[in-house]
Amino acid sequence: MNIGQAAKFSGVSAKMIRYYEQIGLIPKAIRSDAGYRNYSSQDAHSLRFIRRARDLGFSVEQISELLVLWRDRDRASADVKAMALAHAAGLKAKIAELQAIAQTLEHLAAHCHGNDRPDCPIIADLAEPTAAAEQRTQAPHRTPRFGVDTVASSRRRTRTVTRS
């Protein structure tokens, strides 16, 4: 089957099929005399496998390992189960992290008046260094150079000019 047919069968775009071929996730397709890619039934099933694994959030590296396990009929299912459980744990950790971020943003938004005054707890929180950020950078705080025009300074200047 050609690349379009393989894409339709697997649900993977032709562009991604070429990418997976380039990085070695699937073998290079056999070329016709005219230079067109020809994919076997096994290639198409591998692409379908890849698509399902991507839908479940596995990385390309993990998919490569899963493909090896899938093709190995002597594999231990415990290996596959361990990968799946580790991936699920990683997803749960990411979900918890995103939920904490959403709660922080909702908390900040709830305390913001949302009016035309410049006082804003969201901006104040973003400007305040956190312990985690300080540990990551350990770099001294740089004061902005004079003359740097920001959106906020531009607004202040506009308000001052219009009030005069």
N, C-alpha and C positions, 0 to 999 in steps of 0.2 A: 504494500500500500504506500501511496505517496505521503508527503508530510501533511497535506490538508486532511487526508483520510485518517491518518494517525492522530492528528489533533482533534478531529471530530469524535473519534472512537474513545480517546483518553480524557478529553476535557482539558488538555494542556495546549496552550497556544503554540503555533508554529515557531514563534520567536523563542519561547521557553524551551521547546524541543531542541532547537539549534544550540541554545545555551547549555542545556543538560548534556548535549553531545560534546560541546566544547570543553566542559569541565570534567568530562569522563564519567558522569553519572549513568549514562547509557553509552553503549558502543557506537562508534562512527557508523552511520548508515551506509549500506551498499549503494553505490551510484549506478544509475542507468547509463547507457551509451550517451545519452543527451546530457548527463550530469545531474539528473534529478535524484533526490534521496529516495530510497526504497526501504521501507521498514517491514520487518517480519511481524508475525502475530505475537511472538514473544516480546519484541520491542514495544509493541502497542500495549501489551499487558503490563510491562514494566512501567510505561508512562502512566497508565491508570493507577498503578501502585504508588508511584511518586505523587500523583495528584492527590490521592487519598491521604498520604502521609503529610503532604503540605497543608491540606485542609485541617489536619489535626495539630498543626503547628510545629512539626518536626523541622529541624534545620537541615540544610543540604548535607552536612556532615553526618547527622543522625540518619538521614535517609540512605546515605551510602552504606552505613553499617546495617541498616534494616534490609537493604537489597541483598547484601551478602548473606544475611541470615535467612532471608526468604528463599534464596537460590540453594542454600545448603540444606539438603534433606536430612542430614545427620545432626542438625542443630538441636540444642536443648531449648525447649520452650521457656525454661527459666531465664535464659539470656534475653529473650524478647520481652518477657514479663518485667524483668528488672529495668530494661530501657523504658518501657511504657510507664512504669511506676515512677521512675526518676523524672521523666518528662512531665507527668501529672503533678508531681511535687513542685517542680519548677514553675509550672503554670499557676498553681495555687499561690505560690510565693509572689508571683508577678501580679496576680489578681489582688492580693492583700495590699501590695504596694500601691497599686492604682486606686484602690478603695480609700486608702489613707490620704492619697493626694486629692481625691475628689472631696473627702470630708474637710480637709484643710481649706480648699478653695471655697467650699460652701460656707464654712465658718467665717472666712475672711469676707466673702460677699455679704453675708448676713450682717456684718458689722460696718459695712460701707454704706454711707448715707445715699450715695448715688445722685448727688445733687451737683450744683455748679461750683461748689466750694472745692478748693484744692486738697483738703484733708482726706486722705484715703488710706485705710488700714491695709489694703492690698499692696499698694505701692510701698508703704512703710515696711511691711513684712518682707517684700522682695528685696528691699534695700538693706535690711538687717542681716548681717552674716549669721549663719547657723553654725553650730559646733561641728557638724559633719562637713560643711563646706570649708570651714577653717582648717580642719584636719587634712582635707584633700589638697588644699592649695599650699598652705604654710608660706604663702608669699605675702610680702607686705602690701597693704592697701595702697593703690595708686590713686592719687588725686587727679581728677580730670584736668587737662590743660586748659588754660584760659583761651577763650576764643572759639571753643568747640561749641557748635550750635546744635542743640537738641530740640526735640519737639516741645518739651516743657519750657525751655528758655525762650524759644521762639514765641510761644503763646504769651508768656509773661511780657515780653517786649511789645507784642501786638496790643495787649490790654493797656499797657502803660502809654503807648502812643495814642490809642483811641480815647483814653480818658483825658488827655491833655487838651 
